[in-house]
Amino acid sequence: MNHEHESSRYYYPVEGRTDGAIAGAFAFIAIIAVPALAYAAWHTLASWMSALFS
């Protein structure tokens, strides 16, 4: 790339900006989504059992 060219004056390389994005998504799923879904599933199951045996 010719860095003296007018159109490349505002060029900023983006390599490395998404490093860890996939790991971050997996961390979000593992830390937040899985416990939240487990909590919701447990309460759904508990309410069904409570309604069944009451």
C-alpha positions as a Markdown table, in Angstrom:
| # | Residue | x | y | z |
|---|---|---|---|---|
| 1 | Met | 0.0 | 0.0 | 0.0 |
| 2 | Asn | 1.3 | 3.4 | -0.9 |
| 3 | His | 1.1 | 5.3 | 2.4 |
| 4 | Glu | 1.7 | 8.6 | 0.7 |
| 5 | His | -1.5 | 8.3 | -1.2 |
| 6 | Glu | -4.3 | 10.7 | -0.1 |
| 7 | Ser | -6.9 | 7.9 | 0.4 |
| 8 | Ser | -4.6 | 5.9 | 2.8 |
| 9 | Arg | -4.0 | 8.9 | 5.1 |
| 10 | Tyr | -6.8 | 7.7 | 7.4 |
| 11 | Tyr | -6.1 | 4.0 | 7.1 |
| 12 | Tyr | -5.8 | 2.2 | 10.4 |
| 13 | Pro | -5.0 | -1.5 | 10.3 |
| 14 | Val | -7.7 | -3.6 | 12.1 |
| 15 | Glu | -5.6 | -6.7 | 12.6 |
| 16 | Gly | -5.8 | -7.9 | 16.2 |
| 17 | Arg | -9.0 | -6.0 | 17.2 |
| 18 | Thr | -11.1 | -9.1 | 17.2 |
| 19 | Asp | -8.5 | -11.3 | 18.9 |
| 20 | Gly | -10.2 | -13.1 | 21.7 |
| 21 | Ala | -13.7 | -12.2 | 20.5 |
| 22 | Ile | -14.7 | -15.9 | 20.2 |
| 23 | Ala | -13.1 | -16.7 | 23.5 |
| 24 | Gly | -15.1 | -13.8 | 25.0 |
| 25 | Ala | -18.3 | -15.1 | 23.5 |
| 26 | Phe | -17.6 | -18.5 | 25.0 |
| 27 | Ala | -16.8 | -17.0 | 28.4 |
| 28 | Phe | -20.1 | -15.1 | 28.3 |
| 29 | Ile | -22.0 | -18.2 | 27.5 |
| 30 | Ala | -20.2 | -20.2 | 30.2 |
| 31 | Ile | -20.3 | -17.6 | 32.9 |
| 32 | Ile | -23.7 | -15.9 | 32.3 |
| 33 | Ala | -26.0 | -17.8 | 30.0 |
| 34 | Val | -25.5 | -21.4 | 31.3 |
| 35 | Pro | -26.2 | -20.5 | 35.0 |
| 36 | Ala | -29.1 | -18.3 | 34.0 |
| 37 | Leu | -30.6 | -21.1 | 31.9 |
| 38 | Ala | -30.0 | -23.7 | 34.6 |
| 39 | Tyr | -31.7 | -21.4 | 37.1 |
| 40 | Ala | -34.7 | -20.9 | 34.9 |
| 41 | Ala | -34.9 | -24.7 | 34.2 |
| 42 | Trp | -34.7 | -25.5 | 37.8 |
| 43 | His | -37.5 | -23.1 | 38.8 |
| 44 | Thr | -39.6 | -24.4 | 35.9 |
| 45 | Leu | -39.1 | -28.0 | 37.0 |
| 46 | Ala | -39.8 | -27.1 | 40.7 |
| 47 | Ser | -43.0 | -25.3 | 39.8 |
| 48 | Trp | -44.2 | -28.2 | 37.7 |
| 49 | Met | -43.5 | -30.6 | 40.6 |
| 50 | Ser | -45.1 | -28.3 | 43.0 |
| 51 | Ala | -48.3 | -28.1 | 40.9 |
| 52 | Leu | -48.2 | -31.9 | 40.3 |
| 53 | Phe | -48.0 | -32.9 | 43.9 |
| 54 | Ser | -50.2 | -30.1 | 45.4 |
